[in-house]
């Protein structure tokens, strides 16, 4: 279950949907287009960081016990 949730958090479709929804809300409530674009950009930048962190976590988990960069061998 945990892996399923983490994989959803790395979905570009999810983050584009969230950014579009938030941008739409900003415009609907009287915010400017520039503000909506800035907020959407920040959401997508955050999504890139989240995706990278989760991806690295999966990679580290898959490589555990196989001898890593610390010089140990298994």
mmJSON file of the N, C-alpha and C atoms, coordinates in Angstrom:
{"data_MODEL":{"atom_site":{
"group_PDB":["ATOM","ATOM","ATOM","ATOM","ATOM","ATOM","ATOM","ATOM","ATOM","ATOM","ATOM","ATOM","ATOM","ATOM","ATOM","ATOM","ATOM","ATOM","ATOM","ATOM","ATOM","ATOM","ATOM","ATOM","ATOM","ATOM","ATOM","ATOM","ATOM","ATOM","ATOM","ATOM","ATOM","ATOM","ATOM","ATOM","ATOM","ATOM","ATOM","ATOM","ATOM","ATOM","ATOM","ATOM","ATOM","ATOM","ATOM","ATOM","ATOM","ATOM","ATOM","ATOM","ATOM","ATOM","ATOM","ATOM","ATOM","ATOM","ATOM","ATOM","ATOM","ATOM","ATOM","ATOM","ATOM","ATOM","ATOM","ATOM","ATOM","ATOM","ATOM","ATOM","ATOM","ATOM","ATOM","ATOM","ATOM","ATOM","ATOM","ATOM","ATOM","ATOM","ATOM","ATOM","ATOM","ATOM","ATOM","ATOM","ATOM","ATOM","ATOM","ATOM","ATOM","ATOM","ATOM","ATOM","ATOM","ATOM","ATOM","ATOM","ATOM","ATOM","ATOM","ATOM","ATOM","ATOM","ATOM","ATOM","ATOM","ATOM","ATOM","ATOM","ATOM","ATOM","ATOM","ATOM","ATOM","ATOM","ATOM","ATOM","ATOM","ATOM","ATOM","ATOM","ATOM","ATOM","ATOM","ATOM","ATOM","ATOM","ATOM","ATOM","ATOM","ATOM","ATOM","ATOM","ATOM","ATOM","ATOM","ATOM","ATOM","ATOM","ATOM","ATOM","ATOM","ATOM","ATOM","ATOM","ATOM","ATOM","ATOM","ATOM","ATOM","ATOM","ATOM","ATOM","ATOM","ATOM","ATOM","ATOM","ATOM","ATOM","ATOM","ATOM","ATOM","ATOM","ATOM","ATOM","ATOM","ATOM","ATOM","ATOM","ATOM","ATOM","ATOM","ATOM","ATOM","ATOM","ATOM","ATOM","ATOM","ATOM","ATOM","ATOM","ATOM","ATOM","ATOM","ATOM","ATOM","ATOM","ATOM","ATOM","ATOM","ATOM","ATOM","ATOM","ATOM","ATOM","ATOM","ATOM","ATOM","ATOM","ATOM","ATOM","ATOM","ATOM","ATOM","ATOM","ATOM","ATOM","ATOM","ATOM","ATOM","ATOM","ATOM","ATOM","ATOM","ATOM","ATOM","ATOM","ATOM","ATOM"],
"id":[1,2,3,4,5,6,7,8,9,10,11,12,13,14,15,16,17,18,19,20,21,22,23,24,25,26,27,28,29,30,31,32,33,34,35,36,37,38,39,40,41,42,43,44,45,46,47,48,49,50,51,52,53,54,55,56,57,58,59,60,61,62,63,64,65,66,67,68,69,70,71,72,73,74,75,76,77,78,79,80,81,82,83,84,85,86,87,88,89,90,91,92,93,94,95,96,97,98,99,100,101,102,103,104,105,106,107,108,109,110,111,112,113,114,115,116,117,118,119,120,121,122,123,124,125,126,127,128,129,130,131,132,133,134,135,136,137,138,139,140,141,142,143,144,145,146,147,148,149,150,151,152,153,154,155,156,157,158,159,160,161,162,163,164,165,166,167,168,169,170,171,172,173,174,175,176,177,178,179,180,181,182,183,184,185,186,187,188,189,190,191,192,193,194,195,196,197,198,199,200,201,202,203,204,205,206,207,208,209,210,211,212,213,214,215,216,217,218,219,220,221,222],
"type_symbol":["N","C","C","N","C","C","N","C","C","N","C","C","N","C","C","N","C","C","N","C","C","N","C","C","N","C","C","N","C","C","N","C","C","N","C","C","N","C","C","N","C","C","N","C","C","N","C","C","N","C","C","N","C","C","N","C","C","N","C","C","N","C","C","N","C","C","N","C","C","N","C","C","N","C","C","N","C","C","N","C","C","N","C","C","N","C","C","N","C","C","N","C","C","N","C","C","N","C","C","N","C","C","N","C","C","N","C","C","N","C","C","N","C","C","N","C","C","N","C","C","N","C","C","N","C","C","N","C","C","N","C","C","N","C","C","N","C","C","N","C","C","N","C","C","N","C","C","N","C","C","N","C","C","N","C","C","N","C","C","N","C","C","N","C","C","N","C","C","N","C","C","N","C","C","N","C","C","N","C","C","N","C","C","N","C","C","N","C","C","N","C","C","N","C","C","N","C","C","N","C","C","N","C","C","N","C","C","N","C","C","N","C","C","N","C","C","N","C","C","N","C","C"],
"label_atom_id":["N","CA","C","N","CA","C","N","CA","C","N","CA","C","N","CA","C","N","CA","C","N","CA","C","N","CA","C","N","CA","C","N","CA","C","N","CA","C","N","CA","C","N","CA","C","N","CA","C","N","CA","C","N","CA","C","N","CA","C","N","CA","C","N","CA","C","N","CA","C","N","CA","C","N","CA","C","N","CA","C","N","CA","C","N","CA","C","N","CA","C","N","CA","C","N","CA","C","N","CA","C","N","CA","C","N","CA","C","N","CA","C","N","CA","C","N","CA","C","N","CA","C","N","CA","C","N","CA","C","N","CA","C","N","CA","C","N","CA","C","N","CA","C","N","CA","C","N","CA","C","N","CA","C","N","CA","C","N","CA","C","N","CA","C","N","CA","C","N","CA","C","N","CA","C","N","CA","C","N","CA","C","N","CA","C","N","CA","C","N","CA","C","N","CA","C","N","CA","C","N","CA","C","N","CA","C","N","CA","C","N","CA","C","N","CA","C","N","CA","C","N","CA","C","N","CA","C","N","CA","C","N","CA","C","N","CA","C","N","CA","C","N","CA","C","N","CA","C","N","CA","C","N","CA","C","N","CA","C"],
"label_alt_id":[null,null,null,null,null,null,null,null,null,null,null,null,null,null,null,null,null,null,null,null,null,null,null,null,null,null,null,null,null,null,null,null,null,null,null,null,null,null,null,null,null,null,null,null,null,null,null,null,null,null,null,null,null,null,null,null,null,null,null,null,null,null,null,null,null,null,null,null,null,null,null,null,null,null,null,null,null,null,null,null,null,null,null,null,null,null,null,null,null,null,null,null,null,null,null,null,null,null,null,null,null,null,null,null,null,null,null,null,null,null,null,null,null,null,null,null,null,null,null,null,null,null,null,null,null,null,null,null,null,null,null,null,null,null,null,null,null,null,null,null,null,null,null,null,null,null,null,null,null,null,null,null,null,null,null,null,null,null,null,null,null,null,null,null,null,null,null,null,null,null,null,null,null,null,null,null,null,null,null,null,null,null,null,null,null,null,null,null,null,null,null,null,null,null,null,null,null,null,null,null,null,null,null,null,null,null,null,null,null,null,null,null,null,null,null,null,null,null,null,null,null,null],
"label_comp_id":["UNK","UNK","UNK","UNK","UNK","UNK","UNK","UNK","UNK","UNK","UNK","UNK","UNK","UNK","UNK","UNK","UNK","UNK","UNK","UNK","UNK","UNK","UNK","UNK","UNK","UNK","UNK","UNK","UNK","UNK","UNK","UNK","UNK","UNK","UNK","UNK","UNK","UNK","UNK","UNK","UNK","UNK","UNK","UNK","UNK","UNK","UNK","UNK","UNK","UNK","UNK","UNK","UNK","UNK","UNK","UNK","UNK","UNK","UNK","UNK","UNK","UNK","UNK","UNK","UNK","UNK","UNK","UNK","UNK","UNK","UNK","UNK","UNK","UNK","UNK","UNK","UNK","UNK","UNK","UNK","UNK","UNK","UNK","UNK","UNK","UNK","UNK","UNK","UNK","UNK","UNK","UNK","UNK","UNK","UNK","UNK","UNK","UNK","UNK","UNK","UNK","UNK","UNK","UNK","UNK","UNK","UNK","UNK","UNK","UNK","UNK","UNK","UNK","UNK","UNK","UNK","UNK","UNK","UNK","UNK","UNK","UNK","UNK","UNK","UNK","UNK","UNK","UNK","UNK","UNK","UNK","UNK","UNK","UNK","UNK","UNK","UNK","UNK","UNK","UNK","UNK","UNK","UNK","UNK","UNK","UNK","UNK","UNK","UNK","UNK","UNK","UNK","UNK","UNK","UNK","UNK","UNK","UNK","UNK","UNK","UNK","UNK","UNK","UNK","UNK","UNK","UNK","UNK","UNK","UNK","UNK","UNK","UNK","UNK","UNK","UNK","UNK","UNK","UNK","UNK","UNK","UNK","UNK","UNK","UNK","UNK","UNK","UNK","UNK","UNK","UNK","UNK","UNK","UNK","UNK","UNK","UNK","UNK","UNK","UNK","UNK","UNK","UNK","UNK","UNK","UNK","UNK","UNK","UNK","UNK","UNK","UNK","UNK","UNK","UNK","UNK","UNK","UNK","UNK","UNK","UNK","UNK"],
"label_asym_id":["A","A","A","A","A","A","A","A","A","A","A","A","A","A","A","A","A","A","A","A","A","A","A","A","A","A","A","A","A","A","A","A","A","A","A","A","A","A","A","A","A","A","A","A","A","A","A","A","A","A","A","A","A","A","A","A","A","A","A","A","A","A","A","A","A","A","A","A","A","A","A","A","A","A","A","A","A","A","A","A","A","A","A","A","A","A","A","A","A","A","A","A","A","A","A","A","A","A","A","A","A","A","A","A","A","A","A","A","A","A","A","A","A","A","A","A","A","A","A","A","A","A","A","A","A","A","A","A","A","A","A","A","A","A","A","A","A","A","A","A","A","A","A","A","A","A","A","A","A","A","A","A","A","A","A","A","A","A","A","A","A","A","A","A","A","A","A","A","A","A","A","A","A","A","A","A","A","A","A","A","A","A","A","A","A","A","A","A","A","A","A","A","A","A","A","A","A","A","A","A","A","A","A","A","A","A","A","A","A","A","A","A","A","A","A","A","A","A","A","A","A","A"],
"label_entity_id":["1","1","1","1","1","1","1","1","1","1","1","1","1","1","1","1","1","1","1","1","1","1","1","1","1","1","1","1","1","1","1","1","1","1","1","1","1","1","1","1","1","1","1","1","1","1","1","1","1","1","1","1","1","1","1","1","1","1","1","1","1","1","1","1","1","1","1","1","1","1","1","1","1","1","1","1","1","1","1","1","1","1","1","1","1","1","1","1","1","1","1","1","1","1","1","1","1","1","1","1","1","1","1","1","1","1","1","1","1","1","1","1","1","1","1","1","1","1","1","1","1","1","1","1","1","1","1","1","1","1","1","1","1","1","1","1","1","1","1","1","1","1","1","1","1","1","1","1","1","1","1","1","1","1","1","1","1","1","1","1","1","1","1","1","1","1","1","1","1","1","1","1","1","1","1","1","1","1","1","1","1","1","1","1","1","1","1","1","1","1","1","1","1","1","1","1","1","1","1","1","1","1","1","1","1","1","1","1","1","1","1","1","1","1","1","1","1","1","1","1","1","1"],
"label_seq_id":[1,1,1,2,2,2,3,3,3,4,4,4,5,5,5,6,6,6,7,7,7,8,8,8,9,9,9,10,10,10,11,11,11,12,12,12,13,13,13,14,14,14,15,15,15,16,16,16,17,17,17,18,18,18,19,19,19,20,20,20,21,21,21,22,22,22,23,23,23,24,24,24,25,25,25,26,26,26,27,27,27,28,28,28,29,29,29,30,30,30,31,31,31,32,32,32,33,33,33,34,34,34,35,35,35,36,36,36,37,37,37,38,38,38,39,39,39,40,40,40,41,41,41,42,42,42,43,43,43,44,44,44,45,45,45,46,46,46,47,47,47,48,48,48,49,49,49,50,50,50,51,51,51,52,52,52,53,53,53,54,54,54,55,55,55,56,56,56,57,57,57,58,58,58,59,59,59,60,60,60,61,61,61,62,62,62,63,63,63,64,64,64,65,65,65,66,66,66,67,67,67,68,68,68,69,69,69,70,70,70,71,71,71,72,72,72,73,73,73,74,74,74],
"pdbx_PDB_ins_code":[null,null,null,null,null,null,null,null,null,null,null,null,null,null,null,null,null,null,null,null,null,null,null,null,null,null,null,null,null,null,null,null,null,null,null,null,null,null,null,null,null,null,null,null,null,null,null,null,null,null,null,null,null,null,null,null,null,null,null,null,null,null,null,null,null,null,null,null,null,null,null,null,null,null,null,null,null,null,null,null,null,null,null,null,null,null,null,null,null,null,null,null,null,null,null,null,null,null,null,null,null,null,null,null,null,null,null,null,null,null,null,null,null,null,null,null,null,null,null,null,null,null,null,null,null,null,null,null,null,null,null,null,null,null,null,null,null,null,null,null,null,null,null,null,null,null,null,null,null,null,null,null,null,null,null,null,null,null,null,null,null,null,null,null,null,null,null,null,null,null,null,null,null,null,null,null,null,null,null,null,null,null,null,null,null,null,null,null,null,null,null,null,null,null,null,null,null,null,null,null,null,null,null,null,null,null,null,null,null,null,null,null,null,null,null,null,null,null,null,null,null,null],
"Cartn_x":[0.825,0.0,0.866,1.919,2.796,3.453,3.939,4.575,3.586,2.335,1.317,1.098,1.041,0.856,2.078,3.259,4.474,4.574,4.167,4.19,3.201,2.059,1.083,1.666,2.452,3.044,4.087,4.604,5.582,4.924,3.613,2.892,2.849,3.345,3.293,1.859,1.0,-0.406,-1.048,-0.742,-1.278,-0.847,0.438,0.95,0.469,0.35,-0.203,-1.659,-2.395,-3.792,-3.906,-3.061,-3.08,-2.723,-1.675,-1.26,-2.369,-3.013,-4.109,-5.292,-5.612,-6.722,-6.444,-5.252,-4.901,-4.859,-4.288,-4.25,-5.657,-6.531,-7.923,-8.604,-8.341,-8.907,-8.392,-7.114,-6.533,-7.22,-7.375,-8.02,-9.493,-10.162,-11.585,-11.854,-10.92,-11.123,-10.453,-10.17,-9.707,-8.208,-7.459,-6.008,-5.597,-4.419,-3.926,-3.358,-3.258,-2.688,-1.227,-0.506,0.899,1.032,0.154,0.179,-0.127,-1.123,-1.481,-0.315,0.366,1.525,2.66,2.898,3.966,3.676,2.449,2.081,2.153,1.665,1.736,3.184,4.04,5.463,6.081,5.695,6.207,5.723,4.475,3.943,4.709,4.958,5.674,7.129,7.751,9.124,9.154,8.182,8.09,7.849,7.032,6.763,8.033,8.88,10.143,11.022,11.062,11.853,11.273,9.953,9.3,9.558,9.394,9.632,11.059,12.007,13.41,13.695,13.197,13.45,12.851,11.634,10.993,11.714,12.082,12.817,14.146,14.858,16.125,15.896,14.801,14.48,14.226,13.489,13.255,14.573,15.423,16.71,17.583,17.628,18.421,17.886,16.562,15.96,16.259,16.26,16.542,18.004,18.878,20.307,20.798,19.931,20.386,20.833,21.956,22.486,23.31,23.55,24.319,25.71,26.142,27.433,27.301,27.389,27.135,28.399,28.232,29.322,30.219,29.844,30.646,31.838,32.031,33.158,32.917,31.769,31.476,31.087,31.336,30.943,30.037,29.077,28.223,28.418],
"Cartn_y":[-1.195,0.0,1.255,1.246,2.406,2.703,1.654,1.857,2.407,1.978,2.455,3.959,4.409,5.833,6.616,6.095,6.793,6.891,5.849,5.892,6.926,7.061,8.076,9.476,9.681,10.995,11.366,10.391,10.686,10.836,10.721,10.812,12.254,12.476,13.815,14.247,13.301,13.633,14.191,13.599,14.088,15.522,15.807,17.14,18.182,17.811,18.755,19.052,18.038,18.238,19.165,18.96,19.817,21.252,21.415,22.764,23.451,22.733,23.31,23.692,22.855,23.123,24.377,24.455,25.607,26.883,26.807,27.982,28.438,27.492,27.838,28.516,28.025,28.652,30.081,30.272,31.607,32.584,32.203,33.074,33.28,32.203,32.293,33.24,33.323,34.183,35.549,35.924,37.276,37.473,36.417,36.542,36.754,37.271,37.536,36.297,36.374,35.265,35.037,36.139,36.011,35.246,35.543,34.836,33.36,33.059,31.663,30.916,31.565,30.934,30.702,31.668,31.525,30.387,30.333,29.275,27.906,27.818,26.544,26.108,27.057,26.741,26.24,26.852,26.406,24.996,24.706,23.364,22.337,22.638,21.689,21.528,22.61,22.498,21.612,21.793,20.938,19.491,19.274,17.907,17.241,18.009,17.447,16.993,17.788,17.433,16.194,16.169,15.013,13.748,13.85,12.7,12.187,13.118,12.724,12.027,12.611,12.038,10.638,10.468,9.15,8.158,8.584,7.71,7.264,8.177,7.818,6.87,7.073,6.164,4.749,4.629,3.308,2.676,3.474,2.953,2.515,3.323,2.962,1.702,1.586,0.397,-0.854,-0.718,-1.857,-2.276,-1.321,-1.618,-1.971,-1.919,-2.229,-3.689,-3.872,-5.219,-5.693,-4.841,-5.246,-4.618,-4.05,-3.382,-2.028,-1.006,0.329,1.133,2.424,3.367,3.456,2.814,2.918,1.941,1.24,0.348,-1.055,-1.304,-2.645,-3.564,-4.808,-5.794,-6.819,-7.324,-8.364,-9.666],
"Cartn_z":[0.0,0.0,0.0,0.825,0.923,-0.423,-1.107,-2.411,-3.433,-3.344,-4.275,-4.106,-2.862,-2.587,-3.05,-2.773,-3.185,-4.704,-5.395,-6.861,-7.401,-6.74,-7.159,-6.994,-5.938,-5.707,-6.754,-7.469,-8.521,-9.884,-9.948,-11.213,-11.722,-12.926,-13.525,-13.764,-14.111,-14.344,-13.08,-11.942,-10.679,-10.432,-10.588,-10.284,-11.285,-12.545,-13.533,-13.203,-12.788,-12.4,-11.195,-10.209,-9.02,-9.392,-10.2,-10.612,-11.398,-12.299,-13.078,-12.212,-11.245,-10.339,-9.51,-8.945,-8.112,-8.953,-10.153,-11.027,-11.375,-11.647,-11.939,-10.768,-9.56,-8.369,-8.181,-8.423,-8.274,-9.215,-10.467,-11.452,-11.104,-10.688,-10.365,-9.198,-8.27,-7.105,-7.266,-8.504,-8.774,-8.827,-8.724,-8.83,-10.274,-10.462,-11.804,-12.467,-13.783,-14.547,-14.175,-13.925,-13.529,-12.21,-11.271,-9.99,-10.186,-11.017,-11.284,-11.929,-12.86,-13.514,-12.53,-11.658,-10.666,-9.699,-9.21,-8.268,-8.948,-10.175,-10.911,-11.103,-11.429,-11.585,-10.294,-9.184,-7.881,-7.548,-7.863,-7.622,-8.45,-9.712,-10.571,-10.14,-9.671,-9.167,-7.924,-7.042,-5.856,-6.228,-7.262,-7.72,-8.228,-8.887,-9.379,-8.214,-7.17,-5.987,-5.301,-5.144,-4.518,-5.345,-6.655,-7.529,-7.456,-7.431,-7.337,-6.003,-4.921,-3.597,-3.473,-3.951,-3.874,-4.782,-5.961,-6.876,-6.298,-5.677,-5.043,-3.872,-3.152,-2.056,-2.544,-3.654,-4.241,-4.686,-5.323,-5.796,-4.625,-3.576,-2.405,-1.744,-1.671,-1.087,-1.895,-3.22,-4.089,-4.002,-3.709,-3.658,-2.264,-1.271,0.087,0.163,0.805,0.962,-0.216,-1.207,-2.39,-2.409,-1.29,-1.27,-1.928,-1.167,-1.707,-1.851,-1.801,-1.986,-0.767,0.319,1.543,1.516,0.417,0.287,0.792,1.363,1.862,0.713,0.887,-0.117,0.536,-0.227,0.328,-0.363],
"occupancy":[1.0,1.0,1.0,1.0,1.0,1.0,1.0,1.0,1.0,1.0,1.0,1.0,1.0,1.0,1.0,1.0,1.0,1.0,1.0,1.0,1.0,1.0,1.0,1.0,1.0,1.0,1.0,1.0,1.0,1.0,1.0,1.0,1.0,1.0,1.0,1.0,1.0,1.0,1.0,1.0,1.0,1.0,1.0,1.0,1.0,1.0,1.0,1.0,1.0,1.0,1.0,1.0,1.0,1.0,1.0,1.0,1.0,1.0,1.0,1.0,1.0,1.0,1.0,1.0,1.0,1.0,1.0,1.0,1.0,1.0,1.0,1.0,1.0,1.0,1.0,1.0,1.0,1.0,1.0,1.0,1.0,1.0,1.0,1.0,1.0,1.0,1.0,1.0,1.0,1.0,1.0,1.0,1.0,1.0,1.0,1.0,1.0,1.0,1.0,1.0,1.0,1.0,1.0,1.0,1.0,1.0,1.0,1.0,1.0,1.0,1.0,1.0,1.0,1.0,1.0,1.0,1.0,1.0,1.0,1.0,1.0,1.0,1.0,1.0,1.0,1.0,1.0,1.0,1.0,1.0,1.0,1.0,1.0,1.0,1.0,1.0,1.0,1.0,1.0,1.0,1.0,1.0,1.0,1.0,1.0,1.0,1.0,1.0,1.0,1.0,1.0,1.0,1.0,1.0,1.0,1.0,1.0,1.0,1.0,1.0,1.0,1.0,1.0,1.0,1.0,1.0,1.0,1.0,1.0,1.0,1.0,1.0,1.0,1.0,1.0,1.0,1.0,1.0,1.0,1.0,1.0,1.0,1.0,1.0,1.0,1.0,1.0,1.0,1.0,1.0,1.0,1.0,1.0,1.0,1.0,1.0,1.0,1.0,1.0,1.0,1.0,1.0,1.0,1.0,1.0,1.0,1.0,1.0,1.0,1.0,1.0,1.0,1.0,1.0,1.0,1.0,1.0,1.0,1.0,1.0,1.0,1.0],
"B_iso_or_equiv":[0.0,0.0,0.0,0.0,0.0,0.0,0.0,0.0,0.0,0.0,0.0,0.0,0.0,0.0,0.0,0.0,0.0,0.0,0.0,0.0,0.0,0.0,0.0,0.0,0.0,0.0,0.0,0.0,0.0,0.0,0.0,0.0,0.0,0.0,0.0,0.0,0.0,0.0,0.0,0.0,0.0,0.0,0.0,0.0,0.0,0.0,0.0,0.0,0.0,0.0,0.0,0.0,0.0,0.0,0.0,0.0,0.0,0.0,0.0,0.0,0.0,0.0,0.0,0.0,0.0,0.0,0.0,0.0,0.0,0.0,0.0,0.0,0.0,0.0,0.0,0.0,0.0,0.0,0.0,0.0,0.0,0.0,0.0,0.0,0.0,0.0,0.0,0.0,0.0,0.0,0.0,0.0,0.0,0.0,0.0,0.0,0.0,0.0,0.0,0.0,0.0,0.0,0.0,0.0,0.0,0.0,0.0,0.0,0.0,0.0,0.0,0.0,0.0,0.0,0.0,0.0,0.0,0.0,0.0,0.0,0.0,0.0,0.0,0.0,0.0,0.0,0.0,0.0,0.0,0.0,0.0,0.0,0.0,0.0,0.0,0.0,0.0,0.0,0.0,0.0,0.0,0.0,0.0,0.0,0.0,0.0,0.0,0.0,0.0,0.0,0.0,0.0,0.0,0.0,0.0,0.0,0.0,0.0,0.0,0.0,0.0,0.0,0.0,0.0,0.0,0.0,0.0,0.0,0.0,0.0,0.0,0.0,0.0,0.0,0.0,0.0,0.0,0.0,0.0,0.0,0.0,0.0,0.0,0.0,0.0,0.0,0.0,0.0,0.0,0.0,0.0,0.0,0.0,0.0,0.0,0.0,0.0,0.0,0.0,0.0,0.0,0.0,0.0,0.0,0.0,0.0,0.0,0.0,0.0,0.0,0.0,0.0,0.0,0.0,0.0,0.0,0.0,0.0,0.0,0.0,0.0,0.0],
"pdbx_formal_charge":[null,null,null,null,null,null,null,null,null,null,null,null,null,null,null,null,null,null,null,null,null,null,null,null,null,null,null,null,null,null,null,null,null,null,null,null,null,null,null,null,null,null,null,null,null,null,null,null,null,null,null,null,null,null,null,null,null,null,null,null,null,null,null,null,null,null,null,null,null,null,null,null,null,null,null,null,null,null,null,null,null,null,null,null,null,null,null,null,null,null,null,null,null,null,null,null,null,null,null,null,null,null,null,null,null,null,null,null,null,null,null,null,null,null,null,null,null,null,null,null,null,null,null,null,null,null,null,null,null,null,null,null,null,null,null,null,null,null,null,null,null,null,null,null,null,null,null,null,null,null,null,null,null,null,null,null,null,null,null,null,null,null,null,null,null,null,null,null,null,null,null,null,null,null,null,null,null,null,null,null,null,null,null,null,null,null,null,null,null,null,null,null,null,null,null,null,null,null,null,null,null,null,null,null,null,null,null,null,null,null,null,null,null,null,null,null,null,null,null,null,null,null],
"auth_seq_id":[1,1,1,2,2,2,3,3,3,4,4,4,5,5,5,6,6,6,7,7,7,8,8,8,9,9,9,10,10,10,11,11,11,12,12,12,13,13,13,14,14,14,15,15,15,16,16,16,17,17,17,18,18,18,19,19,19,20,20,20,21,21,21,22,22,22,23,23,23,24,24,24,25,25,25,26,26,26,27,27,27,28,28,28,29,29,29,30,30,30,31,31,31,32,32,32,33,33,33,34,34,34,35,35,35,36,36,36,37,37,37,38,38,38,39,39,39,40,40,40,41,41,41,42,42,42,43,43,43,44,44,44,45,45,45,46,46,46,47,47,47,48,48,48,49,49,49,50,50,50,51,51,51,52,52,52,53,53,53,54,54,54,55,55,55,56,56,56,57,57,57,58,58,58,59,59,59,60,60,60,61,61,61,62,62,62,63,63,63,64,64,64,65,65,65,66,66,66,67,67,67,68,68,68,69,69,69,70,70,70,71,71,71,72,72,72,73,73,73,74,74,74],
"auth_comp_id":["UNK","UNK","UNK","UNK","UNK","UNK","UNK","UNK","UNK","UNK","UNK","UNK","UNK","UNK","UNK","UNK","UNK","UNK","UNK","UNK","UNK","UNK","UNK","UNK","UNK","UNK","UNK","UNK","UNK","UNK","UNK","UNK","UNK","UNK","UNK","UNK","UNK","UNK","UNK","UNK","UNK","UNK","UNK","UNK","UNK","UNK","UNK","UNK","UNK","UNK","UNK","UNK","UNK","UNK","UNK","UNK","UNK","UNK","UNK","UNK","UNK","UNK","UNK","UNK","UNK","UNK","UNK","UNK","UNK","UNK","UNK","UNK","UNK","UNK","UNK","UNK","UNK","UNK","UNK","UNK","UNK","UNK","UNK","UNK","UNK","UNK","UNK","UNK","UNK","UNK","UNK","UNK","UNK","UNK","UNK","UNK","UNK","UNK","UNK","UNK","UNK","UNK","UNK","UNK","UNK","UNK","UNK","UNK","UNK","UNK","UNK","UNK","UNK","UNK","UNK","UNK","UNK","UNK","UNK","UNK","UNK","UNK","UNK","UNK","UNK","UNK","UNK","UNK","UNK","UNK","UNK","UNK","UNK","UNK","UNK","UNK","UNK","UNK","UNK","UNK","UNK","UNK","UNK","UNK","UNK","UNK","UNK","UNK","UNK","UNK","UNK","UNK","UNK","UNK","UNK","UNK","UNK","UNK","UNK","UNK","UNK","UNK","UNK","UNK","UNK","UNK","UNK","UNK","UNK","UNK","UNK","UNK","UNK","UNK","UNK","UNK","UNK","UNK","UNK","UNK","UNK","UNK","UNK","UNK","UNK","UNK","UNK","UNK","UNK","UNK","UNK","UNK","UNK","UNK","UNK","UNK","UNK","UNK","UNK","UNK","UNK","UNK","UNK","UNK","UNK","UNK","UNK","UNK","UNK","UNK","UNK","UNK","UNK","UNK","UNK","UNK","UNK","UNK","UNK","UNK","UNK","UNK"],
"auth_asym_id":["A","A","A","A","A","A","A","A","A","A","A","A","A","A","A","A","A","A","A","A","A","A","A","A","A","A","A","A","A","A","A","A","A","A","A","A","A","A","A","A","A","A","A","A","A","A","A","A","A","A","A","A","A","A","A","A","A","A","A","A","A","A","A","A","A","A","A","A","A","A","A","A","A","A","A","A","A","A","A","A","A","A","A","A","A","A","A","A","A","A","A","A","A","A","A","A","A","A","A","A","A","A","A","A","A","A","A","A","A","A","A","A","A","A","A","A","A","A","A","A","A","A","A","A","A","A","A","A","A","A","A","A","A","A","A","A","A","A","A","A","A","A","A","A","A","A","A","A","A","A","A","A","A","A","A","A","A","A","A","A","A","A","A","A","A","A","A","A","A","A","A","A","A","A","A","A","A","A","A","A","A","A","A","A","A","A","A","A","A","A","A","A","A","A","A","A","A","A","A","A","A","A","A","A","A","A","A","A","A","A","A","A","A","A","A","A","A","A","A","A","A","A"],
"auth_atom_id":["N","CA","C","N","CA","C","N","CA","C","N","CA","C","N","CA","C","N","CA","C","N","CA","C","N","CA","C","N","CA","C","N","CA","C","N","CA","C","N","CA","C","N","CA","C","N","CA","C","N","CA","C","N","CA","C","N","CA","C","N","CA","C","N","CA","C","N","CA","C","N","CA","C","N","CA","C","N","CA","C","N","CA","C","N","CA","C","N","CA","C","N","CA","C","N","CA","C","N","CA","C","N","CA","C","N","CA","C","N","CA","C","N","CA","C","N","CA","C","N","CA","C","N","CA","C","N","CA","C","N","CA","C","N","CA","C","N","CA","C","N","CA","C","N","CA","C","N","CA","C","N","CA","C","N","CA","C","N","CA","C","N","CA","C","N","CA","C","N","CA","C","N","CA","C","N","CA","C","N","CA","C","N","CA","C","N","CA","C","N","CA","C","N","CA","C","N","CA","C","N","CA","C","N","CA","C","N","CA","C","N","CA","C","N","CA","C","N","CA","C","N","CA","C","N","CA","C","N","CA","C","N","CA","C","N","CA","C","N","CA","C","N","CA","C","N","CA","C","N","CA","C","N","CA","C","N","CA","C"],
"pdbx_PDB_model_num":[1,1,1,1,1,1,1,1,1,1,1,1,1,1,1,1,1,1,1,1,1,1,1,1,1,1,1,1,1,1,1,1,1,1,1,1,1,1,1,1,1,1,1,1,1,1,1,1,1,1,1,1,1,1,1,1,1,1,1,1,1,1,1,1,1,1,1,1,1,1,1,1,1,1,1,1,1,1,1,1,1,1,1,1,1,1,1,1,1,1,1,1,1,1,1,1,1,1,1,1,1,1,1,1,1,1,1,1,1,1,1,1,1,1,1,1,1,1,1,1,1,1,1,1,1,1,1,1,1,1,1,1,1,1,1,1,1,1,1,1,1,1,1,1,1,1,1,1,1,1,1,1,1,1,1,1,1,1,1,1,1,1,1,1,1,1,1,1,1,1,1,1,1,1,1,1,1,1,1,1,1,1,1,1,1,1,1,1,1,1,1,1,1,1,1,1,1,1,1,1,1,1,1,1,1,1,1,1,1,1,1,1,1,1,1,1,1,1,1,1,1,1]
}}}
